[in-house]
Structures are given as structure tokens and as C-alpha cells.
Amino acid sequence: MIWKAGSREISLDRVLVMGILNATPDSFSDGGLYTDAQKAAQRAAQMAAQGADIIDIGAQSTRPGSRPIDAREEWQRLESVLKAVIETVDIPISVDTFYPEVAARAVGYGASIINDITGFQSQQMRKIAAETGVGCVVMHSDDITQLPDYTVAVREFFEKRIDDLVREGVSREQICLDCGVGFGKTREQEIELTAHMDRLRAGDRPLLAAVSRKRMTAYCLPYDTSPDERDHATTAAHVFAILSGANILRVHNVSAAVQCIGVAEKLGKL
């Protein structure tokens, strides 16, 4: 399987690692650590050395209670960090944004992927994807907490959005799917979706698991934890995601994810 991302063709013959780089002061994990361009570039280089295949840069926190910012402020946070990271590492760079104007500028700087938590709801965002050939992470974020057939609802959303994108000129090979753990779902639903990702595949497109350090992992534990204490729980969730069909892990701890993939893929073949 190939994921087309601008001028790059990303092979999905193995599970890939997307390292998270938060250029934010208020993200739920590592907020404020990498707002400086030099520190962000150093962190990106470290993740690449540890085995990251993609770096995903976000300049706006979407954690509960975070302060929303407009496109202008998001770009002010992102611009120097993005430039420094692109100059430092030679792997695909993803930008986590739902603003079309930020996406367009980021692609102009050299970003290969747009990770949109609204699932490319904006027609303008879909137009940018069609014109640039950028990779698209389509995330599900609708509220399905009251739906009995929530797995079907997520898959049907993916199928419809793939059709929308293709109709507007986006290649199917540009599209990757994220079920949206932490958005519009109960913890039990998030656990079920992570453990059975194969049920969500639509149009034979790759699946991205974004569970790293999220509340879902803490929910499984008998005691409270801070985000940076959830790496072991995250690894356990990653194993089930991999064995149920995940093609990409979006992670904070790259080294742990690389080790997890190596063992899970080996044992999964037995």
C-alpha cells in the first residue's frame, strides 16, 4: 500500500511512526517545550534518529478547555518551527490544522501532509488537497456517544468523505483515516474502535491510530495518571491497534513505539 503525500510516496509495507511535535504552550502533553524553533528542530532530529517516519507539527491545542486561536495566531506559532524542522530533517512533515489558509502556507513551505481534525469538512481544504497532492489525514470527530452502531457510523463517515474528496479531484492514494480517539466518543467506544480497527477500513485506505497518552489509556488503569506517565498504557493500546490493522501510530514517545512495532509485528506473524 502507498500513501501519496505531495512529491513523496510513503510505503506502508510496515507500520509507520508519526512523531508528535507540539509548537503550543498548552497541549495536554509537552505543551510549551517546543515553541522555540531551534528546540523544535532539535526534537524533530531526535525523533527522526529514533526511527520516526513522519513528524506531525501542531500549533493549536485541541485538549478539553484549551483556548481556541485563529488562523493568524496559529501561523505565527507554526511558521518558524515548520521552517526549522523542514531544514533539519528529510522525512515527510505533517501539519495538524483545520484552517485552509494555514494548510496552504504550510504546504508552500514544504509540508507533505495535512492532518485535519474536522475530517476535511471544508471545501476549501479539499480544494487545497486536490491542487497540491498533499497527503490527507481524515479524522472522525462527530458525536457518536448515543449511537448503538457507532463502528458503522465511523466507517460510513469515512466512505462518504473519501467520495467527497475524490469527487473534488483528490486521489484515493492521498487519503489516510483516523477514527478520532478523544473526539465525540465514550471511553468504551474508543477502546472498542482501537481494538478492532480493521472494522473501520474504507476504500482500502490506511488507518492511523492516535491514542498516545490520551485519556482512553488512563481510563484502563486502576489509578490516576498524568499524560507523561501513560507510555506503558499507550504501548499496550498500540499493540492491539497494530494487530487489528493500524498502519501508522501517531506518538509522543517514538522510541517506545518503534520497539512496540518491532515486537508486535514479529509476534503477530506467529
C-alpha positions as CSV (number, residue, x, y, z in Angstrom):
1,M,0.0,0.0,0.0
2,I,1.2,3.5,-0.9
3,W,0.3,6.8,0.7
4,K,0.9,9.7,-1.7
5,A,1.9,12.9,0.1
6,G,2.9,15.7,-2.3
7,S,6.1,14.6,-4.2
8,R,6.6,11.7,-1.8
9,E,5.2,8.1,-2.0
10,I,5.2,6.7,1.5
11,S,5.3,2.9,1.6
12,L,3.0,1.2,4.1
13,D,4.6,-2.2,3.9
14,R,5.3,-1.9,7.6
15,V,3.7,0.1,10.4
16,L,5.0,3.6,10.5
17,V,5.6,6.1,13.3
18,M,4.4,9.6,13.2
19,G,6.1,11.6,15.9
20,I,4.2,14.4,17.6
21,L,5.8,17.9,17.8
22,N,3.6,20.4,19.7
23,A,4.5,24.0,19.0
24,T,1.9,25.1,21.6
25,P,2.1,26.5,25.1
26,D,-0.9,24.5,26.3
27,S,-1.1,21.0,24.8
28,F,-2.1,18.2,27.2
29,S,1.4,16.6,26.9
30,D,4.7,18.5,26.3
31,G,2.9,21.9,25.9
32,G,5.4,24.7,25.9
33,L,8.5,22.6,25.4
34,Y,9.0,23.2,21.6
35,T,7.6,26.6,20.8
36,D,11.2,27.8,20.1
37,A,12.2,26.9,16.5
38,Q,15.7,25.7,17.5
39,K,14.4,23.4,20.3
40,A,11.7,22.1,17.9
41,A,14.2,21.3,15.2
42,Q,16.4,19.5,17.8
43,R,13.4,17.5,18.9
44,A,12.5,16.6,15.3
45,A,16.1,15.5,14.7
46,Q,15.9,13.3,17.8
47,M,12.7,11.7,16.8
48,A,14.0,11.0,13.3
49,A,17.1,9.4,14.8
50,Q,14.9,7.2,17.0
51,G,13.0,5.9,13.9
52,A,10.1,8.4,13.2
53,D,8.9,8.1,9.6
54,I,6.9,11.3,9.8
55,I,6.8,14.4,12.0
56,D,3.4,15.9,12.8
57,I,3.6,19.6,13.9
58,G,0.6,21.2,15.7
59,A,0.4,24.8,16.7
60,Q,-3.1,24.7,18.4
61,S,-4.1,22.5,21.3
62,T,-7.4,20.7,21.0
63,R,-7.4,19.4,24.5
64,P,-10.6,20.0,26.6
65,G,-10.6,23.5,28.0
66,S,-7.9,24.8,25.7
67,R,-8.2,28.4,24.3
68,P,-9.1,28.4,20.6
69,I,-6.9,30.6,18.4
70,D,-7.5,32.0,15.0
71,A,-5.6,31.2,11.8
72,R,-3.3,34.2,12.1
73,E,-2.1,33.2,15.6
74,E,-1.7,29.6,14.6
75,W,0.5,30.5,11.7
76,Q,2.6,32.9,13.9
77,R,3.3,29.9,16.2
78,L,3.9,27.5,13.3
79,E,5.9,29.4,10.7
80,S,9.4,29.5,12.3
81,V,9.1,26.0,13.8
82,L,8.0,24.5,10.5
83,K,10.8,26.2,8.6
84,A,13.4,25.0,11.1
85,V,12.1,21.4,11.1
86,I,12.0,21.1,7.3
87,E,15.5,22.4,7.1
88,T,16.7,19.9,9.7
89,V,15.1,16.5,8.8
90,D,14.5,14.8,5.5
91,I,11.3,12.9,6.3
92,P,7.7,13.9,5.5
93,I,6.3,16.7,7.6
94,S,2.6,16.8,8.6
95,V,0.8,19.9,9.8
96,D,-2.1,19.5,12.2
97,T,-4.5,22.2,11.3
98,F,-8.2,22.7,10.3
99,Y,-7.5,26.2,8.8
100,P,-7.2,26.1,5.0
101,E,-5.1,29.3,4.9
102,V,-2.6,27.7,7.4
103,A,-2.6,24.4,5.4
104,A,-1.9,26.3,2.1
105,R,1.0,28.2,3.7
106,A,2.4,25.1,5.3
107,V,2.4,23.1,2.0
108,G,4.1,26.1,0.4
109,Y,6.9,25.8,2.9
110,G,7.3,22.1,2.2
111,A,4.8,20.2,4.4
112,S,3.7,16.9,2.7
113,I,0.6,16.1,4.8
114,I,-2.3,17.9,6.3
115,N,-3.8,16.4,9.4
116,D,-7.3,17.9,9.8
117,I,-9.3,17.0,12.9
118,T,-12.5,18.2,11.2
119,G,-12.0,15.5,8.5
120,F,-11.6,17.8,5.6
121,Q,-15.1,19.2,6.2
122,S,-14.1,22.5,4.5
123,Q,-14.5,22.5,0.7
124,Q,-11.5,25.0,0.6
125,M,-9.4,22.4,2.4
126,R,-10.4,19.7,-0.1
127,K,-9.5,22.1,-2.9
128,I,-6.0,22.6,-1.5
129,A,-5.6,18.8,-1.2
130,A,-6.6,18.4,-4.8
131,E,-4.4,21.1,-6.2
132,T,-1.3,20.2,-4.2
133,G,-1.5,16.4,-4.0
134,V,-0.8,16.7,-0.2
135,G,-1.4,13.7,2.0
136,C,-4.7,13.9,3.9
137,V,-5.4,12.6,7.4
138,V,-9.2,12.5,7.6
139,M,-10.2,12.3,11.2
140,H,-13.7,11.5,12.5
141,S,-14.9,13.9,15.2
142,D,-18.7,13.7,15.1
143,D,-20.5,12.9,18.4
144,I,-21.5,9.2,18.3
145,T,-21.8,8.7,22.0
146,Q,-25.5,7.9,21.7
147,L,-25.3,5.6,18.7
148,P,-25.6,1.8,19.1
149,D,-23.9,1.1,15.8
150,Y,-21.0,3.5,16.2
151,T,-18.5,1.4,14.3
152,V,-20.7,1.5,11.3
153,A,-21.2,5.3,11.7
154,V,-17.4,5.9,11.7
155,R,-16.9,3.7,8.6
156,E,-19.8,5.3,6.8
157,F,-18.3,8.7,7.6
158,F,-15.0,7.6,6.1
159,E,-16.7,6.3,3.0
160,K,-18.6,9.5,2.4
161,R,-15.6,11.7,2.9
162,I,-13.5,9.6,0.6
163,D,-16.2,10.1,-2.1
164,D,-16.3,13.8,-1.4
165,L,-12.6,14.2,-1.7
166,V,-12.3,12.0,-4.9
167,R,-15.2,13.9,-6.5
168,E,-13.3,17.1,-6.0
169,G,-10.1,15.8,-7.5
170,V,-8.2,14.2,-4.6
171,S,-6.6,10.9,-5.4
172,R,-7.6,8.0,-3.1
173,E,-3.9,7.3,-2.6
174,Q,-3.6,10.7,-0.8
175,I,-6.1,9.7,1.9
176,C,-5.4,8.2,5.4
177,L,-8.1,7.7,8.1
178,D,-8.2,8.4,11.8
179,C,-11.1,7.3,14.0
180,G,-10.6,10.2,16.3
181,V,-10.0,8.9,19.8
182,G,-10.7,11.7,22.2
183,F,-13.3,13.4,20.0
184,G,-17.1,12.7,20.3
185,K,-16.8,9.2,21.8
186,T,-17.2,7.5,25.1
187,R,-14.1,5.8,26.6
188,E,-15.7,2.4,26.0
189,Q,-16.2,3.3,22.3
190,E,-12.7,4.4,22.0
191,I,-11.4,1.2,23.4
192,E,-13.6,-0.9,21.0
193,L,-12.5,1.2,18.0
194,T,-8.8,0.8,18.8
195,A,-9.0,-2.9,19.4
196,H,-10.9,-3.5,16.2
197,M,-9.5,-1.0,13.7
198,D,-10.0,-3.5,10.8
199,R,-13.7,-2.8,11.0
200,L,-13.2,0.8,10.1
201,R,-11.2,0.4,6.9
202,A,-12.9,2.2,4.0
203,G,-11.8,2.2,0.4
204,D,-8.7,0.1,1.3
205,R,-7.1,3.3,2.8
206,P,-4.5,3.2,5.6
207,L,-5.6,3.7,9.2
208,L,-3.8,5.9,11.7
209,A,-4.0,5.2,15.4
210,A,-3.8,8.4,17.6
211,V,-4.1,7.1,21.1
212,S,-0.8,8.3,22.6
213,R,-1.1,9.4,26.2
214,K,-4.8,10.1,25.8
215,R,-7.4,9.7,28.5
216,M,-8.6,6.4,27.0
217,T,-5.3,4.9,28.1
218,A,-5.7,6.3,31.6
219,Y,-9.3,5.1,31.8
220,C,-8.0,1.5,31.7
221,L,-5.9,1.9,34.8
222,P,-6.8,1.5,38.5
223,Y,-5.2,4.8,39.5
224,D,-5.0,8.3,38.1
225,T,-2.0,9.3,35.9
226,S,-0.6,12.4,34.2
227,P,-0.1,12.3,30.5
228,D,3.7,11.7,30.7
229,E,3.0,8.6,32.9
230,R,0.9,6.8,30.3
231,D,3.6,5.5,27.9
232,H,3.3,1.9,29.1
233,A,-0.5,2.0,28.8
234,T,-0.1,3.6,25.4
235,T,2.2,0.8,24.3
236,A,-0.4,-1.8,25.3
237,A,-3.0,0.1,23.2
238,H,-0.6,0.3,20.3
239,V,-0.2,-3.5,20.3
240,F,-3.9,-4.0,19.9
241,A,-4.1,-1.3,17.2
242,I,-1.3,-2.8,15.2
243,L,-2.7,-6.3,15.4
244,S,-6.2,-5.1,14.4
245,G,-4.9,-3.2,11.3
246,A,-3.3,0.1,12.1
247,N,-0.8,1.3,9.5
248,I,0.5,4.3,11.3
249,L,0.9,5.2,15.0
250,R,0.9,8.9,16.0
251,V,3.0,9.1,19.1
252,H,4.8,11.2,21.7
253,N,7.4,8.6,22.6
254,V,9.0,7.5,19.3
255,S,11.5,5.1,20.7
256,A,8.8,3.1,22.6
257,A,6.6,3.0,19.5
258,V,9.4,1.7,17.3
259,Q,10.1,-1.1,19.8
260,C,6.4,-1.9,20.2
261,I,6.0,-2.2,16.4
262,G,9.1,-4.5,16.1
263,V,7.8,-6.9,18.7
264,A,4.1,-6.8,17.7
265,E,4.8,-7.4,14.0
266,K,7.1,-10.3,14.8
267,L,4.8,-12.0,17.3
268,G,1.7,-11.2,15.1
269,K,3.1,-13.4,12.4
270,L,3.4,-16.5,14.6
